[in-house]
Amino acid sequence: MTEIKARSLSGELVTLSGERLETLQTQIRGEVIGTDHAQYDDARQIWNAMIDRHPAMIIRCTGTADVVQAVRFAREQNLLISVRGAGHNIAGNSLCDEAVLIDLSAINYVRVDPEQGVLIAGPGATLGDVDHEAQQYGLAVPVGINSTTGVGGLTLGGGFGWISRSHGLSIDNLLSAEVVTAAGERLKCDASHHPDLFWAIRGGGGNFGIVTSFEFRMHPVGPMVMSGPAVYPFDQAFSVLQAYRAFCEKSPDELTTWAVIRDAPPLPFLDAQYHGQRVLIIVALYNGPMDEGEKLIAPLRRLGQPIADGFAPHPFVAFQQAFDPLLTPGSRNYWKSHNFAALGDELIETLVDYGGKLPSPESEIFVAQLGGAINRVASDATAYPHRDVEYVMNVHTRWDDTHQDRDCIGWAREFFDATKRFATGGVYVNFISEDEERVDGAYGENYARLAKVKSDYDPDNFFRVNQNIRPG
């Protein structure tokens, strides 16, 4: 193994000898991947193709012991590190030029104890892995909406999806975690052990250590759920969104409904003449008895005059994967996001206005309904503070040609500014793009406590390549 140059915590490049790297390789069961390794370019790829960075080396870990060794190695050499789970983060914080990448993607186990209703997952596991194992027993953990997302990054930021209104965020169902600290120590944290650290990792991101194991509470779900989309012509968008708002205000916790403005994908139940046309899609899932779900979802068919109706019983696992074809890796992605307490008419008018000017065929605006069980948790009970939010908007631009960068990013920023006056000022940390400085908005009044926990567990800000919370 040849020598490499890596960035130190103080910013200068340092040389690591081939002998030192070979010693590291003997200390871990995984693999040390340098820039001259045949797998280097594949190993550094992440979901968002806008992020093209070159770490000095990649330490591909296979378990907690490897992570401990990787952290101790980087501390001994005073090296800058980044950490990757499944590599799905929009900001691309898992990659940093000339840093040491601690890669957790191979730690992708999932174990289920159906009698206790508990699921344990490694940081490299995806939501699809979690759903697959839990649904064998008719159980589920509240996670996100794209099955290729990593459970680690999603959970550390909060984690919401189709069953969060009835069962809370991912972090609200986290029972314990195994954490490797900046000192290279393994800690178990839960409500009784290192409770301050346990509080901080529930929404505080990767600021406090590397989580190598997550233990979740599961809930009965499915395996069949009443779910699906109704598709409306875009010229009905304003009135349908008004009706959607009224519908959401009366929805039980078991029913979650989202609105999406985009060009129609080739849905199997949608006539081909509408493929590629601008539409408003109302998507819903009812987490309860099928006959009750049919009654509750029925009004969503009558918000206007739909051109297609896909509401039906679906396997929960399949519905969790329904949006995967729209979020495949390899495209360029840029997001902007707001939290809203309500959807007023002026906001809806702005949504429709900018929805009519989407900058690329794959771009979309989605408005996710939150509330329910999420908002029955105190804002200071976890690091995630947004317990008064009813809707999250994600402005999702997506394209392939680099010549479109300016138009797509410019449109997203302009739309973000146009809707800012309607927003709470907060933001879901997992939706922050790489060029934004919104950490204060992500944590609000919890920031000061987070900074104190940071100073206790990472006083040198060793874990800094993230949405960074500085030691207090």
C-alpha positions as CSV (number, residue, x, y, z in Angstrom):
1,M,0.0,0.0,0.0
2,T,1.5,3.4,-1.0
3,E,1.6,6.4,1.1
4,I,-1.2,9.0,1.0
5,K,-1.7,12.6,1.9
6,A,-4.6,13.5,4.2
7,R,-6.0,16.6,5.7
8,S,-5.4,17.2,9.4
9,L,-7.9,18.8,11.8
10,S,-5.9,22.0,11.7
11,G,-6.1,22.1,7.9
12,E,-2.7,21.1,6.6
13,L,-1.9,18.0,4.5
14,V,0.1,15.3,6.3
15,T,1.7,12.2,4.8
16,L,0.7,8.7,6.0
17,S,3.3,6.1,5.2
18,G,2.3,2.8,3.4
19,E,3.6,1.0,6.4
20,R,1.2,2.8,8.8
21,L,-1.7,2.0,6.4
22,E,-0.8,-1.6,6.3
23,T,-0.7,-1.7,10.1
24,L,-4.2,-0.2,10.1
25,Q,-5.3,-2.9,7.7
26,T,-4.2,-5.6,10.1
27,Q,-6.2,-3.9,12.9
28,I,-9.6,-4.1,11.1
29,R,-11.6,-6.8,9.5
30,G,-12.9,-4.4,6.8
31,E,-10.8,-2.8,4.1
32,V,-8.6,0.2,3.8
33,I,-9.2,1.7,0.3
34,G,-6.7,4.3,-0.9
35,T,-6.9,6.5,-4.0
36,D,-5.0,3.9,-6.1
37,H,-7.4,1.1,-5.1
38,A,-9.4,-0.5,-8.0
39,Q,-12.6,0.1,-6.0
40,Y,-11.9,3.7,-4.9
41,D,-14.2,5.5,-7.4
42,D,-17.1,3.1,-6.8
43,A,-16.5,3.3,-3.0
44,R,-16.8,7.1,-2.9
45,Q,-20.0,7.4,-4.9
46,I,-23.1,8.6,-3.0
47,W,-26.8,9.2,-4.0
48,N,-26.5,12.8,-5.0
49,A,-24.4,13.1,-8.1
50,M,-23.9,16.8,-7.4
51,I,-21.4,15.8,-4.8
52,D,-18.1,14.7,-6.4
53,R,-15.5,14.7,-3.6
54,H,-12.3,12.7,-3.2
55,P,-11.4,11.5,0.3
56,A,-7.8,10.7,1.0
57,M,-8.8,7.2,2.0
58,I,-11.8,5.1,2.9
59,I,-12.0,2.8,5.9
60,R,-14.8,0.3,5.1
61,C,-15.9,-1.0,8.5
62,T,-17.6,-4.3,9.2
63,G,-18.5,-3.8,12.8
64,T,-18.1,-1.7,16.0
65,A,-14.5,-2.9,16.5
66,D,-13.5,-1.5,13.1
67,V,-15.2,1.8,13.9
68,V,-13.3,2.0,17.2
69,Q,-10.0,1.3,15.4
70,A,-10.8,3.8,12.6
71,V,-11.6,6.6,15.1
72,R,-8.5,5.9,17.2
73,F,-6.3,5.9,14.1
74,A,-7.7,9.2,13.0
75,R,-7.3,10.7,16.4
76,E,-3.7,9.5,16.7
77,Q,-2.8,11.0,13.4
78,N,-5.0,14.1,14.0
79,L,-6.9,13.6,10.8
80,L,-10.1,15.1,9.5
81,I,-12.9,12.5,9.1
82,S,-16.3,12.1,7.5
83,V,-18.8,9.3,8.2
84,R,-21.1,7.5,5.7
85,G,-24.0,5.2,6.4
86,A,-26.0,4.5,3.2
87,G,-24.8,7.8,1.5
88,H,-28.2,9.3,0.9
89,N,-27.8,12.7,2.6
90,I,-28.7,15.5,0.3
91,A,-25.8,17.7,1.4
92,G,-23.3,15.0,0.8
93,N,-21.7,15.4,4.2
94,S,-20.5,11.8,4.1
95,L,-17.8,12.9,1.7
96,C,-15.0,15.4,2.2
97,D,-12.0,16.1,0.0
98,E,-8.7,14.8,1.5
99,A,-10.4,13.5,4.7
100,V,-10.6,10.0,6.0
101,L,-14.0,8.5,5.2
102,I,-15.3,6.1,7.8
103,D,-17.7,4.0,5.8
104,L,-20.4,2.1,7.7
105,S,-22.3,0.8,4.6
106,A,-21.2,-2.8,5.2
107,I,-22.6,-2.8,8.8
108,N,-26.1,-3.5,7.4
109,Y,-27.6,-6.1,9.6
110,V,-31.2,-6.1,10.9
111,R,-32.4,-8.3,13.7
112,V,-36.0,-8.6,14.9
113,D,-37.4,-9.9,18.2
114,P,-41.1,-10.1,17.4
115,E,-42.0,-11.3,21.0
116,Q,-40.5,-8.1,22.5
117,G,-41.5,-5.9,19.6
118,V,-37.9,-4.8,19.1
119,L,-35.7,-4.3,16.0
120,I,-32.0,-3.8,16.0
121,A,-30.3,-2.3,12.9
122,G,-26.8,-1.4,11.9
123,P,-25.9,2.0,10.5
124,G,-25.5,0.7,7.0
125,A,-29.0,-0.8,6.8
126,T,-31.5,0.8,4.5
127,L,-35.2,1.4,5.2
128,G,-35.9,-1.4,2.8
129,D,-33.9,-3.7,4.9
130,V,-35.8,-2.7,8.0
131,D,-39.2,-3.0,6.4
132,H,-38.4,-6.4,4.9
133,E,-37.4,-7.9,8.3
134,A,-40.1,-6.3,10.4
135,Q,-43.0,-7.0,8.0
136,Q,-42.3,-10.7,8.2
137,Y,-44.1,-10.4,11.5
138,G,-46.6,-7.7,10.6
139,L,-44.6,-5.1,12.4
140,A,-42.9,-1.8,11.3
141,V,-40.7,1.0,12.6
142,P,-41.7,4.5,11.6
143,V,-39.1,5.5,9.0
144,G,-39.0,7.5,5.7
145,I,-40.5,7.1,2.2
146,N,-37.6,5.9,0.0
147,S,-36.4,2.4,0.7
148,T,-32.8,3.1,-0.3
149,T,-32.4,5.7,2.4
150,G,-30.1,4.7,5.3
151,V,-31.7,4.1,8.6
152,G,-28.7,5.7,10.4
153,G,-28.8,9.2,8.8
154,L,-32.5,9.3,8.8
155,T,-32.8,8.5,12.5
156,L,-30.1,10.8,13.6
157,G,-32.0,13.7,12.0
158,G,-35.4,12.7,13.3
159,G,-37.1,10.5,10.7
160,F,-40.7,10.9,9.5
161,G,-42.8,9.0,7.0
162,W,-46.2,7.4,6.4
163,I,-46.8,6.0,9.9
164,S,-45.3,8.8,11.9
165,R,-48.6,10.5,12.6
166,S,-49.8,7.4,14.4
167,H,-46.5,6.2,15.9
168,G,-44.2,9.2,16.1
169,L,-40.8,9.9,14.5
170,S,-38.0,7.3,14.2
171,I,-36.3,8.9,17.2
172,D,-39.5,8.7,19.2
173,N,-39.2,4.9,18.8
174,L,-35.5,4.6,19.5
175,L,-34.9,2.6,22.7
176,S,-31.1,2.6,22.8
177,A,-28.0,3.1,20.7
178,E,-24.4,2.0,20.7
179,V,-22.1,5.0,20.1
180,V,-18.4,5.3,19.4
181,T,-17.3,8.6,20.8
182,A,-14.6,11.0,19.7
183,A,-12.3,9.4,22.3
184,G,-12.7,6.0,20.5
185,E,-14.8,4.6,23.3
186,R,-17.9,2.4,22.9
187,L,-20.9,3.6,24.9
188,K,-24.4,2.3,25.2
189,C,-26.9,5.1,25.7
190,D,-30.6,5.0,26.5
191,A,-32.9,6.7,29.0
192,S,-30.8,5.4,31.9
193,H,-27.3,5.3,30.5
194,H,-25.7,8.6,29.2
195,P,-29.2,10.1,28.9
196,D,-27.8,13.4,27.8
197,L,-26.1,11.7,24.8
198,F,-29.2,9.7,24.1
199,W,-31.2,13.0,24.0
200,A,-28.7,14.6,21.7
201,I,-28.5,11.8,19.1
202,R,-32.3,11.9,18.7
203,G,-32.3,14.6,16.1
204,G,-28.8,16.1,16.6
205,G,-27.2,14.3,13.6
206,G,-23.7,12.8,13.6
207,N,-22.3,15.5,15.9
208,F,-21.7,13.4,19.0
209,G,-20.3,10.1,17.8
210,I,-20.7,7.3,15.4
211,V,-23.8,5.2,16.1
212,T,-23.0,1.5,15.3
213,S,-26.3,0.0,16.4
214,F,-29.9,1.3,16.7
215,E,-32.6,-0.4,18.8
216,F,-36.2,0.5,17.9
217,R,-39.7,-0.2,19.2
218,M,-41.9,-1.7,16.5
219,H,-45.7,-1.4,15.9
220,P,-48.3,-3.6,14.2
221,V,-48.7,-2.4,10.6
222,G,-50.2,-4.1,7.6
223,P,-49.0,-6.2,6.0
224,M,-51.7,-4.8,3.7
225,V,-52.6,-1.1,4.0
226,M,-55.2,1.1,2.2
227,S,-53.0,3.5,0.3
228,G,-52.2,5.1,-3.0
229,P,-52.5,8.2,-5.1
230,A,-55.2,10.2,-6.8
231,V,-54.0,12.3,-9.8
232,Y,-55.6,15.6,-10.6
233,P,-55.0,17.9,-13.6
234,F,-52.8,20.8,-12.7
235,D,-55.5,23.4,-13.6
236,Q,-57.4,22.2,-10.6
237,A,-54.4,22.5,-8.2
238,F,-55.5,25.5,-6.3
239,S,-59.0,24.3,-5.4
240,V,-57.8,20.8,-4.8
241,L,-55.1,22.0,-2.4
242,Q,-57.7,24.0,-0.5
243,A,-59.9,20.9,-0.2
244,Y,-56.8,18.9,0.8
245,R,-56.1,21.4,3.6
246,A,-59.7,21.0,4.9
247,F,-59.4,17.2,4.7
248,C,-56.1,17.1,6.6
249,E,-57.5,19.3,9.4
250,K,-60.0,16.5,10.2
251,S,-57.8,13.5,9.6
252,P,-57.3,10.9,12.3
253,D,-53.7,10.1,13.3
254,E,-53.8,6.8,11.4
255,L,-54.3,8.6,8.1
256,T,-51.4,10.5,6.5
257,T,-51.9,12.5,3.3
258,W,-49.2,14.3,1.1
259,A,-49.5,16.5,-1.9
260,V,-47.1,16.5,-4.8
261,I,-46.8,18.8,-7.8
262,R,-44.7,17.3,-10.6
263,D,-44.9,16.0,-14.2
264,A,-46.8,12.7,-14.1
265,P,-44.7,9.6,-14.0
266,P,-45.8,6.5,-16.0
267,L,-48.0,5.2,-13.3
268,P,-49.6,1.9,-14.3
269,F,-53.2,3.1,-13.6
270,L,-52.7,6.5,-15.4
271,D,-53.6,6.7,-19.1
272,A,-50.5,7.2,-21.3
273,Q,-51.8,10.5,-22.6
274,Y,-51.2,12.1,-19.2
275,H,-47.6,10.8,-18.8
276,G,-45.2,13.8,-18.6
277,Q,-48.0,16.3,-18.0
278,R,-48.0,18.6,-15.0
279,V,-50.3,17.2,-12.3
280,L,-51.2,17.4,-8.6
281,I,-50.9,14.0,-6.9
282,I,-52.6,13.4,-3.6
283,V,-51.0,10.4,-1.8
284,A,-52.4,8.8,1.3
285,L,-51.9,5.8,3.6
286,Y,-54.2,4.6,6.3
287,N,-52.6,2.6,9.1
288,G,-55.6,0.6,10.3
289,P,-58.4,-1.7,9.3
290,M,-58.9,-1.9,5.5
291,D,-62.7,-1.2,5.5
292,E,-62.2,1.9,7.8
293,G,-59.4,3.1,5.5
294,E,-61.6,2.8,2.4
295,K,-64.2,5.0,4.1
296,L,-61.7,7.6,5.3
297,I,-59.8,7.8,2.0
298,A,-62.9,8.0,-0.2
299,P,-63.2,11.8,0.1
300,L,-59.7,12.2,-1.5
301,R,-61.3,10.9,-4.7
302,R,-63.7,13.9,-4.7
303,L,-61.4,16.8,-4.0
304,G,-61.9,17.7,-7.7
305,Q,-62.2,15.7,-10.9
306,P,-59.3,13.2,-10.8
307,I,-57.9,11.8,-14.0
308,A,-56.7,8.6,-12.2
309,D,-57.3,6.9,-8.9
310,G,-54.8,4.4,-7.5
311,F,-56.3,4.0,-4.0
312,A,-56.4,0.3,-3.1
313,P,-55.0,-2.2,-0.6
314,H,-51.3,-2.5,-1.1
315,P,-48.6,-4.4,0.7
316,F,-46.9,-2.0,3.1
317,V,-43.5,-3.0,1.9
318,A,-44.4,-2.3,-1.7
319,F,-45.9,1.1,-0.9
320,Q,-42.7,2.0,1.0
321,Q,-40.8,1.4,-2.3
322,A,-43.4,3.1,-4.6
323,F,-41.3,6.3,-4.9
324,D,-37.9,4.6,-5.4
325,P,-38.0,4.8,-9.3
326,L,-38.3,8.6,-8.9
327,L,-35.3,8.8,-6.5
328,T,-32.7,6.5,-8.1
329,P,-29.0,7.4,-7.5
330,G,-26.9,9.2,-10.1
331,S,-28.9,12.3,-10.8
332,R,-28.1,15.8,-9.6
333,N,-30.3,16.9,-6.7
334,Y,-30.8,20.2,-4.9
335,W,-33.4,20.8,-2.1
336,K,-34.9,23.7,-0.2
337,S,-37.3,23.2,2.7
338,H,-39.7,25.0,5.0
339,N,-41.9,24.0,8.0
340,F,-45.4,25.3,8.1
341,A,-48.0,25.5,10.9
342,A,-50.8,25.9,8.3
343,L,-51.5,26.1,4.6
344,G,-53.1,29.5,3.9
345,D,-54.6,30.6,0.6
346,E,-51.6,32.8,-0.2
347,L,-49.2,30.0,0.4
348,I,-51.3,27.6,-1.8
349,E,-51.3,30.3,-4.5
350,T,-47.5,30.5,-4.4
351,L,-47.2,26.7,-4.5
352,V,-49.3,26.6,-7.6
353,D,-47.5,29.5,-9.2
354,Y,-44.1,28.0,-8.8
355,G,-45.5,24.5,-9.5
356,G,-46.3,25.8,-12.9
357,K,-42.6,26.7,-13.5
358,L,-40.8,23.5,-12.5
359,P,-37.3,23.7,-14.0
360,S,-36.9,20.1,-15.1
361,P,-39.1,17.1,-15.8
362,E,-38.0,15.3,-12.6
363,S,-38.3,18.2,-10.2
364,E,-41.2,18.3,-7.8
365,I,-42.7,20.1,-4.8
366,F,-44.1,17.9,-2.0
367,V,-46.0,18.9,1.0
368,A,-46.0,16.3,3.8
369,Q,-48.6,16.2,6.5
370,L,-47.1,15.8,10.0
371,G,-48.8,16.4,13.3
372,G,-50.6,13.7,15.2
373,A,-48.3,11.6,17.5
374,I,-45.3,13.6,16.4
375,N,-46.7,16.8,18.0
376,R,-47.7,15.1,21.3
377,V,-44.0,14.9,22.3
378,A,-42.6,18.0,24.1
379,S,-40.3,20.1,21.9
380,D,-37.4,19.7,24.4
381,A,-37.9,15.9,24.9
382,T,-35.5,15.2,22.0
383,A,-33.0,17.2,20.1
384,Y,-35.5,17.5,17.2
385,P,-37.6,20.4,18.3
386,H,-40.3,20.9,15.7
387,R,-43.3,19.6,17.5
388,D,-45.7,22.3,16.4
389,V,-45.3,21.7,12.6
390,E,-48.3,20.5,10.6
391,Y,-46.7,20.4,7.2
392,V,-43.1,20.1,5.7
393,M,-42.5,21.4,2.2
394,N,-39.5,20.0,0.3
395,V,-38.6,21.8,-2.9
396,H,-36.9,19.0,-4.8
397,T,-35.1,19.9,-8.0
398,R,-33.6,16.9,-9.9
399,W,-31.8,16.8,-13.2
400,D,-28.9,15.2,-15.1
401,D,-27.2,17.8,-17.3
402,T,-24.7,20.1,-15.6
403,H,-25.8,22.9,-17.9
404,Q,-29.1,23.0,-16.0
405,D,-27.5,23.7,-12.6
406,R,-28.1,27.4,-12.7
407,D,-31.7,27.2,-13.7
408,C,-32.7,24.4,-11.3
409,I,-30.9,25.8,-8.3
410,G,-32.0,29.3,-9.0
411,W,-35.6,28.3,-9.3
412,A,-35.4,26.4,-6.0
413,R,-33.9,29.4,-4.2
414,E,-36.4,31.8,-5.6
415,F,-39.3,29.6,-4.6
416,F,-37.9,29.2,-1.1
417,D,-37.6,32.9,-0.7
418,A,-41.2,33.4,-2.0
419,T,-42.6,31.0,0.7
420,K,-40.4,32.1,3.6
421,R,-42.9,34.6,5.0
422,F,-45.4,31.7,5.5
423,A,-42.9,29.4,7.3
424,T,-42.1,28.9,11.0
425,G,-38.4,29.5,10.5
426,G,-37.5,26.0,11.4
427,V,-36.2,23.3,9.1
428,Y,-35.8,19.5,9.2
429,V,-32.0,18.9,9.4
430,N,-32.0,16.1,6.9
431,F,-33.4,18.4,4.2
432,I,-30.6,21.1,4.4
433,S,-28.5,21.3,1.3
434,E,-24.8,21.8,1.3
435,D,-24.8,25.6,0.7
436,E,-27.1,26.4,3.5
437,E,-26.3,27.7,7.0
438,R,-29.5,26.7,8.9
439,V,-28.3,24.8,11.9
440,D,-29.9,27.3,14.2
441,G,-33.2,26.8,12.4
442,A,-32.9,23.1,12.7
443,Y,-32.5,23.1,16.5
444,G,-34.1,26.4,17.8
445,E,-34.1,26.6,21.6
446,N,-32.5,23.2,21.9
447,Y,-29.3,24.4,20.3
448,A,-27.7,25.6,23.6
449,R,-28.2,22.3,25.3
450,L,-26.8,20.5,22.2
451,A,-23.7,22.6,22.3
452,K,-23.2,21.7,25.9
453,V,-23.5,17.9,25.1
454,K,-21.1,18.5,22.2
455,S,-18.6,20.0,24.6
456,D,-18.9,17.1,27.0
457,Y,-18.5,14.3,24.3
458,D,-16.6,16.0,21.5
459,P,-14.9,19.1,22.9
460,D,-12.4,19.3,20.0
461,N,-15.2,19.1,17.4
462,F,-13.7,15.9,15.9
463,F,-17.1,15.2,14.3
464,R,-17.3,18.4,12.3
465,V,-18.1,17.3,8.7
466,N,-21.9,17.5,9.2
467,Q,-24.6,20.1,10.0
468,N,-22.2,21.1,12.7
469,I,-23.0,22.0,16.3
470,R,-20.0,23.6,17.8
471,P,-18.9,22.8,21.4
472,G,-20.5,25.2,23.8
